[in-house]
Amino acid sequence: MIKSLVKHGNSSAIVIEKPILSLLGATADTAFEMITDGKSLILTPIQDAVRHNKFRKSVEKTGKRFNKTFEELAR
């Protein structure tokens, strides 16, 4: 599917149609995590915000604690 950006005030937006939201199990009120590698954009609906925040904090804590180990493993 190819989508175009639309103006939304001073920003740009992508409209996600209701059938796509339904397929993702999302609604207009669902928060989405946005990830980019500088070339692509990935939007993932957050189903359980509390659980997601706990997981995110855990990943950040682990990353800080084992940063050197992860860097060595990546070599």
N, C-alpha and C positions, 0 to 999 in steps of 0.2 A: 504494500500500500504506500502510495506517495502522498505526503501531506505538505501543505504550504503554511508558513507562519502567517498569522494575522496580527494586526496592530491591536494593542490593548493598553491604552494610555500611552506612556512613554516606553512601554515594553513590547515584546512580541510574545505570542502565545500559539500553542498548538491545540486545536479542538479535538477532543477524543469523543467519538460518537458513543451513544448508549450501548449498542451491541458489543462494542469492544470493551467497554467498562464491565458489562455483564460477563463477558468471557473471562475477564481478569478477576471477577468477584469483587469489583470495586463500585463505588458510587461517586457522585460529585463531591461528597464530603470526605472521601478517602485520601489520606496523606500518601504521597509517593516519594520514594527515595530516588534521587537522581545521581547517576554516576557517569563520569565521562573519562575517556583516556585522551582527550584532545581531538579525537577524530570521530568518535561515535558517542551517542547518548543512550543510556539505558534507564528506563523508568520502571520501578518496581513498586506495586501497591503494598503498603504496610497494613497487614491485616490486624495485628495486635500491637498497638503503639507502645504499651508498657513493656511487653516482652521484647520488642525490637530495641527499645532504649537500654534495657538490661544487657541484651546481647552486644549492642554497640559498645557500651562501657566496658564489658568484659574483654572484647577484642582489643580495644585501645589499651587497657591495663596489661594484657598479655603482650601486646606489641612493644610497649615501653619496657616491660620487665625482661623480655627475651630478644630485644632488638639486635644485639650483637650475634646471638645464636642464629637468628633468622638470616642475617647478612652473610654469615659463614656458610650456612646451608645453601644460600642462593648462588654461591660461587661455583 
